């Protein structure tokens, strides 16, 4: 080997170290971020669990709608049928019907008629228990999905657990669970006592006591179910939790009337999702339009459309003034928060705050007629109420100047007894809207109106009176209204409560009846 070749194969230690450093810098991969990987894996696992729960909840909700709480309403009628079977079996306890002894008895393993009827009642009670367990599982799944979605919202940085209405909605869900637990516990005791009574021979001395106790616990369990009126809710539909939510507070003076009323009755989960959904259209708004205006205008024109006041073309044309056509299609056809969900929100708000929508209709009728009144003033509240009443007052200034007004609500039958609102009402120039479309006139009038929403708590049952005065800044009366309301339950609630009380009274008699002979013997009667 030549000296040149030997020198070319020789490398100094410094050259080897530099080569190693270069190799490490270019070939060594970076260390993985363990926290990010763990979070991603947890997120995938939670998403998979949520999807599984959602599919199960959809199936169980369908069964509930078809057989249990709605549809056939087996959870309501099965205990009543069992009570009737108890009475039938007790009436033939010491005898047998002629048709039973003629050959029918052999088909039922030669049991007595009374025992056969009790066995049929036991079968129905077991069926009722199975349905109750289905409701338990459905409620557990709904609560788990609610917790998962709550954690998802909290992980985005939203202080959701301290938001408006969260604790109240959670209390309603927990209350429904407690009611179902009590009903199921009593039904288990009733079924166990009847099963124990059928194990022993019919001549056993304690059998009537066991059957009486079984009847009493059955009646008391069904009474709890009737009186409690458990709300139905789910997470299958976006609006499924609306019935589990009751607004703990609301604005008194409505700046965005439709938005304020409807959002006050939207459950917190849907409110967060809806806010994020609406904010996604911020880049598609027409120049000078804000998101709050889009939301308010959308609810207004949708209410007009669903009320039959405007046609579908007018509905699209009205929204086209705020967003482009593509965005309108996205809003209406969204799979979860589209037109159907908005319709449900409107229907729910109409059911909870009917006076607001009645006043809105009356203001629209007022705009369609000629009037010389400088100030249009109207109020409305529920004719039948229990728990709380919603009073709404509309003030529309049709004069040419700003008015400083005082709205005074006085009542001896509700709390608070008196409320005073000082209103600064800007003039509404209706003449400038001549020739405009219906939705443009209604929207302009709603924006110019001052709308007050006052919640009144009944202090007594029966007839109640509310006086509403509209005064100028000097205290002179401009207009006044006197409203009357009935503070009592509606017919269906009274029927449900009465039936529950009858069942509870029957339960007390059934439980006391086997004790009375024993007490009589002790007293020597």
C-alpha positions in Angstrom: 0.0 0.0 0.0 1.4 3.4 -0.9 2.1 6.1 1.6 -0.6 8.2 0.1 -3.3 5.6 0.7 -2.2 5.1 4.3 -2.4 8.8 5.0 -5.9 8.9 3.5 -7.3 6.1 5.8 -5.9 7.8 8.9 -8.4 10.0 11.0 -7.4 12.1 14.0 -9.5 11.8 17.2 -10.8 15.4 16.7 -12.1 14.4 13.2 -13.9 11.4 14.6 -15.5 13.4 17.4 -16.8 16.0 14.9 -18.2 13.2 12.7 -20.0 11.7 15.7 -21.5 15.0 16.7 -22.7 15.7 13.1 -24.2 12.2 12.9 -26.1 12.7 16.2 -27.4 16.1 15.2 -28.8 14.8 11.8 -30.0 11.3 12.6 -31.2 11.2 16.2 -35.0 11.7 16.4 -36.5 14.1 18.9 -38.1 12.6 22.0 -41.9 12.3 21.9 -44.0 14.6 24.0 -45.5 12.2 26.5 -48.2 14.5 27.8 -49.6 15.3 24.4 -49.7 11.6 23.5 -51.5 10.8 26.7 -54.0 13.6 26.2 -54.7 12.5 22.7 -55.2 8.9 23.8 -57.6 10.0 26.6 -59.5 12.2 24.2 -59.9 9.3 21.7 -61.0 6.9 24.6 -63.5 9.5 25.9 -64.9 10.1 22.4 -65.3 6.4 21.9 -67.1 5.9 25.2 -69.4 8.9 24.5 -70.3 7.4 21.0 -71.1 4.1 22.7 -73.3 5.7 25.3 -75.0 7.8 22.6 -76.0 4.8 20.6 -77.3 3.0 23.7 -79.2 6.0 24.8 -80.9 6.3 21.4 -82.1 2.7 21.6 -83.3 3.0 25.2 -85.0 6.4 24.5 -86.9 4.7 21.6 -88.1 1.9 24.0 -89.1 4.5 26.6 -91.1 6.5 24.0 -92.8 3.4 22.7 -93.5 1.4 25.8 -92.6 2.9 29.1 -93.2 6.7 29.7 -95.0 7.4 26.4 -96.9 5.3 23.9 -98.3 2.3 25.8 -97.3 3.9 29.1 -96.8 0.5 30.8 -95.0 2.1 33.8 -98.3 3.9 34.5 -100.9 1.2 33.9 -99.1 -2.0 35.0 -99.3 -1.2 38.8 -103.0 -0.3 38.4 -103.7 -3.6 36.7 -101.8 -5.4 39.5 -104.0 -3.7 42.1 -107.1 -4.9 40.3 -105.7 -8.4 40.2 -105.0 -8.3 43.9 -108.6 -7.4 44.5 -109.8 -10.2 42.2 -107.6 -12.8 43.9 -108.7 -11.7 47.4 -112.4 -11.9 46.5 -111.9 -15.6 45.5 -109.5 -16.5 48.3 -111.8 -19.1 49.9 -113.7 -20.3 46.8 -113.3 -21.3 43.2 -115.3 -20.1 40.2 -117.3 -22.8 38.5 -115.7 -22.2 35.1 -112.3 -22.5 36.7 -112.9 -26.0 38.1 -114.3 -27.2 34.8 -111.0 -27.8 33.2 -109.2 -24.5 33.1 -107.5 -25.2 36.4 -105.5 -28.1 34.9 -103.9 -25.6 32.4 -102.5 -23.7 35.3 -100.8 -26.7 37.1 -103.9 -27.3 39.2 -103.3 -24.1 41.2 -106.2 -22.4 42.9 -107.8 -19.5 41.1 -106.6 -17.1 43.8 -103.0 -18.3 43.6 -103.0 -18.2 39.8 -104.2 -14.6 39.8 -101.5 -13.7 42.3 -98.9 -15.4 40.0 -100.1 -13.3 37.1 -99.8 -10.2 39.3 -96.3 -11.2 40.3 -95.4 -11.6 36.6 -96.6 -8.1 35.9 -94.8 -6.7 38.8 -91.5 -8.3 37.6 -92.2 -6.8 34.2 -92.7 -3.4 35.8 -89.4 -3.8 37.7 -87.6 -4.6 34.4 -89.1 -1.4 32.9 -87.9 0.6 35.9 -84.4 -0.9 35.6 -84.5 0.2 31.9 -85.3 3.7 33.1 -82.5 3.5 35.6 -80.0 2.5 33.0 -81.2 5.2 30.6 -81.0 7.9 33.3 -77.5 6.7 34.2 -76.3 6.8 30.6 -77.8 10.3 30.2 -76.0 11.5 33.4 -72.7 10.0 32.2 -73.0 11.8 28.8 -73.9 15.0 30.5 -70.8 14.7 32.7 -68.6 13.9 29.6 -69.9 16.9 27.7 -69.5 19.1 30.7 -65.9 18.1 31.0 -65.4 18.8 27.3 -66.8 22.3 27.7 -64.6 22.9 30.8 -61.5 21.7 29.0 -62.0 24.5 26.5 -61.6 27.1 29.2 -65.2 27.9 29.8 -66.3 28.2 33.5 -69.3 26.0 32.8 -70.0 24.6 36.2 -70.5 28.1 37.6 -72.6 29.2 34.6 -76.2 30.3 34.5 -78.5 27.4 35.4 -76.0 24.6 35.6 -76.5 23.8 39.3 -80.3 24.0 38.9 -80.3 21.6 35.9 -78.0 19.2 37.8 -80.4 19.3 40.8 -83.4 18.4 38.5 -81.5 15.5 37.1 -80.4 14.3 40.5 -84.0 14.7 41.8 -85.4 12.6 39.0 -82.8 9.9 39.9 -83.8 10.0 43.6 -87.5 9.7 42.7 -86.8 6.7 40.5 -84.7 5.1 43.2 -87.6 5.5 45.7 -90.2 4.1 43.4 -88.0 1.1 42.4 -87.2 0.3 46.0 -90.8 0.2 47.0 -91.6 -2.0 44.0 -88.8 -4.4 44.9 -90.2 -4.7 48.4 -93.7 -5.3 47.0 -92.6 -7.9 44.6 -90.5 -9.7 47.2 -93.3 -9.7 49.7 -95.8 -11.2 47.2 -93.2 -13.8 46.0 -92.6 -14.8 49.7 -96.3 -15.1 50.2 -96.7 -17.4 47.2 -93.8 -19.7 48.4 -95.7 -20.8 51.5 -99.0 -22.9 51.4 -102.1 -20.8 51.2 -103.2 -22.0 54.6 -100.2 -20.4 56.4 -101.4 -17.9 59.0 -99.1 -15.0 57.9 -100.0 -15.0 54.2 -102.7 -12.3 54.4 -100.2 -10.0 56.3 -97.6 -10.4 53.6 -100.1 -9.8 50.8 -101.4 -6.7 52.6 -97.9 -5.3 53.0 -97.2 -6.1 49.4 -100.3 -4.2 48.4 -99.4 -1.2 50.6 -95.8 -0.9 49.2 -97.1 -1.3 45.6 -99.6 1.5 46.1 -97.1 3.8 47.9 -94.5 3.2 45.1 -97.0 4.1 42.4 -98.2 7.1 44.4 -94.6 8.5 44.5 -94.4 8.0 40.7 -97.7 9.8 40.2 -97.0 12.8 42.5 -93.4 13.4 41.6 -94.0 13.9 37.8 -90.5 13.0 36.8 -89.3 15.2 33.9 -88.2 13.4 30.7 -84.9 14.4 29.2 -82.1 12.9 27.1 -79.0 13.9 25.1 -80.1 12.1 21.9 -81.5 15.3 20.4 -79.8 18.7 20.8 -82.9 20.0 22.6 -83.3 16.9 24.8 -82.3 18.6 28.1 -84.7 21.6 27.8 -87.3 20.0 30.1 -84.6 19.5 32.8 -83.9 23.2 32.9 -85.8 26.0 34.6 -84.3 29.5 34.4 -83.2 30.7 37.9 -82.9 34.3 36.8 -83.5 36.4 33.7 -83.1 40.0 32.5 -85.8 42.4 33.7 -85.4 44.9 30.8 -85.0 43.1 27.4 -82.5 44.7 25.0 -82.7 41.8 22.5 -86.2 40.5 23.3 -86.3 37.2 21.4 -82.7 36.4 22.3 -83.2 37.2 26.0 -86.4 35.2 26.3 -85.3 32.1 24.4 -81.8 32.0 25.8 -83.2 32.2 29.3 -85.0 28.9 28.7 -82.1 27.1 27.0 -80.1 24.6 29.0 -76.4 25.6 29.6 -75.0 22.8 27.3 -77.1 23.9 24.4 -76.4 27.5 25.1 -72.7 27.0 24.9 -72.9 25.0 21.7 -75.3 27.5 20.1 -73.0 30.4 21.0 -70.0 28.7 19.4 -72.1 27.8 16.4 -73.4 31.4 15.8 -69.9 32.8 16.3 -68.6 30.6 13.5 -70.5 32.9 11.1 -68.7 36.1 12.2 -66.6 36.2 8.9 -69.7 35.8 6.7 -71.7 38.7 8.0 -72.6 41.7 5.8 -70.8 44.9 6.5 -71.9 46.6 9.7 -73.8 43.6 11.0 -73.0 42.1 14.5 -73.5 38.6 15.7 -76.0 39.6 18.3 -78.1 41.3 15.5 -77.9 38.1 13.4 -79.1 35.9 16.3 -82.0 38.3 17.2 -83.1 38.8 13.6 -82.9 35.0 12.9 -85.3 34.2 15.8 -87.7 37.0 14.9 -88.1 36.1 11.3 -88.3 32.4 12.1 -91.1 33.1 14.5 -92.9 35.1 11.8 -92.3 32.2 9.4 -93.6 29.5 11.7 -96.6 31.7 12.6 -97.6 31.9 8.9 -97.1 35.7 8.7 -94.4 35.5 6.0 -93.6 33.0 3.3 -90.4 30.9 2.9 -89.1 33.3 0.2 -89.5 36.2 2.6 -87.7 34.3 5.3 -84.7 33.7 3.1 -84.8 37.3 1.8 -84.8 38.7 5.4 -81.8 36.7 6.4 -80.1 37.6 3.1 -79.8 41.2 4.4 -77.5 40.0 7.1 -75.6 37.0 5.7 -74.9 35.5 2.3 -77.0 32.7 0.7 -74.4 30.0 1.5 -74.4 30.9 5.1 -78.2 30.8 5.2 -78.2 27.2 3.9 -75.6 26.3 6.6 -77.8 27.8 9.3 -81.0 26.0 8.2 -79.5 22.7 7.2 -77.1 22.1 10.1 -77.5 18.5 11.3 -77.7 19.4 15.0 -78.4 23.1 15.4 -80.4 23.8 12.3 -84.0 24.7 11.6 -85.5 21.9 13.7 -83.6 22.8 16.8 -84.5 26.5 16.4 -88.1 25.4 16.0 -87.9 23.4 19.2 -86.4 26.4 21.1 -89.2 28.6 19.9 -91.9 26.1 20.9 -90.3 25.6 24.3 -90.2 29.4 24.9 -93.8 29.7 23.7 -94.9 27.1 26.2 -92.9 28.7 29.1 -93.5 32.4 28.2 -96.7 32.5 26.3 -97.5 36.2 27.4 -94.4 37.5 25.5 -95.5 35.9 22.3 -99.1 37.0 22.7 -97.9 40.6 23.2 -95.7 40.3 20.1 -98.7 39.2 18.1 -100.8 42.1 19.4 -98.1 44.6 18.6 -97.9 43.2 15.0 -101.7 43.7 14.7 -101.3 47.2 16.1 -98.8 48.0 13.4 -101.2 46.9 10.7 -103.9 49.4 11.8 -104.0 53.2 11.9 -103.7 54.6 15.4 -103.4 58.2 16.8 -102.0 57.1 20.1 -98.6 58.6 20.9 -97.7 55.7 23.2 -98.8 52.2 22.6 -98.8 50.3 25.9 -99.9 46.7 26.6 -99.3 44.1 29.3 -99.9 40.3 29.6 -99.4 37.5 32.0 -100.5 33.9 32.5 -104.2 33.4 33.3 -103.5 30.2 35.3 -100.3 30.0 37.3 -98.6 28.1 40.1 -95.1 28.6 41.4 -94.4 31.8 39.5 -96.0 34.1 36.9 -94.4 35.9 34.1 -95.6 39.5 33.4 -94.5 41.3 30.3 -95.1 45.0 29.4 -94.5 46.5 26.0 -94.1 50.3 25.5 -93.8 51.8 22.0 -93.2 55.5 21.7 -95.0 56.7 18.5 -94.5 60.4 19.3 -91.8 62.5 17.8 -89.7 63.0 20.9 -88.0 60.9 23.6 -90.2 60.1 26.6 -89.1 59.5 30.2 -91.7 57.2 31.6 -92.3 55.2 34.9 -93.8 51.7 34.8 -95.3 50.7 38.1 -96.4 47.1 38.9 -98.6 46.8 42.1 -100.2 43.7 43.5 -101.4 42.4 46.9 -101.4 38.8 45.8 -97.8 38.4 44.5 -94.4 39.1 45.7 -92.9 41.6 45.3 -95.9 43.8 46.0 -94.6 46.7 44.0 -91.9 47.2 41.3 -91.0 50.5 39.7 -89.1 50.8 36.3 -87.8 54.1 34.9 -87.8 53.9 31.1 -86.3 56.2 28.5 -88.1 55.4 25.3 -86.8 56.6 22.0 -89.3 57.7 19.3 -90.3 55.1 16.7 -90.8 56.7 13.3 -93.4 54.4 11.7 -93.9 56.8 8.8 -90.4 56.0 7.5 -91.3 52.3 7.3 -94.3 52.8 5.0 -94.1 50.4 2.1 -91.6 48.2 3.9 -92.2 44.5 4.4 -93.9 43.0 7.5 -90.7 41.6 9.0 -88.9 44.9 8.6 -91.7 46.8 10.4 -91.9 44.3 13.2 -88.1 44.2 13.6 -87.9 48.0 13.8 -90.8 48.2 16.3 -89.2 45.5 18.5 -85.9 47.4 18.5 -87.6 50.7 19.5 -89.8 49.1 22.1 -89.0 49.0 25.8 -90.0 45.5 27.1 -90.2 44.7 30.8 -90.2 41.1 32.1 -91.2 40.8 35.7 -91.4 37.5 37.6 -94.1 37.4 40.3 -94.3 34.8 43.1 -97.9 34.0 44.4 -98.4 34.6 48.1 -101.8 32.8 48.3 -104.0 30.5 46.3 -107.1 31.6 44.4 -107.9 34.8 42.5 -105.0 37.2 42.1 -104.9 40.8 40.8 -102.1 42.8 39.3 -102.3 46.6 38.5 -99.8 48.0 36.0 -99.5 51.8 35.6 -97.6 53.8 33.0 -96.8 57.3 34.2 -94.9 60.3 33.0 -91.9 61.6 34.8 -94.2 63.8 37.0 -96.3 60.8 38.1 -99.3 61.5 35.9 -101.1 58.5 34.7 -100.8 57.8 30.9 -102.3 54.4 30.8 -103.1 51.5 33.1 -104.0 47.9 33.0 -105.6 45.5 35.6 -104.8 41.8 35.1 -106.5 38.9 36.9 -105.0 35.4 37.3 -105.9 32.1 38.9 -103.3 30.8 41.3 -103.9 27.0 41.2 -102.8 23.9 39.4 -104.0 23.0 36.0 -106.6 20.2 35.5 -104.1 17.5 34.6 -101.9 18.3 37.6 -104.9 18.3 40.0 -106.0 14.9 38.6 -102.5 13.5 39.0 -102.1 14.8 42.5 -105.6 13.5 43.5 -104.9 10.1 42.1 -101.5 10.0 43.9 -103.2 10.9 47.2 -105.9 8.2 46.7 -103.1 5.6 46.1 -101.2 6.8 49.2 -104.4 6.6 51.3 -105.0 3.1 50.0 -101.4 2.2 50.9 -102.0 3.3 54.4 -105.2 1.3 54.8 -103.5 -1.8 53.3 -100.6 -1.6 55.7 -102.7 -0.8 58.7 -105.4 -3.5 58.0 -103.4 -6.5 59.3 -102.3 -4.6 62.4 -105.8 -3.7 63.5 -106.9 -7.2 64.6 -103.7 -7.6 66.6 -104.2 -4.2 68.3 -107.8 -5.1 69.0 -106.7 -8.3 70.7 -104.3 -6.4 72.9 -107.0 -3.9 73.9 -109.5 -6.8 74.5 -111.9 -5.5 71.9 
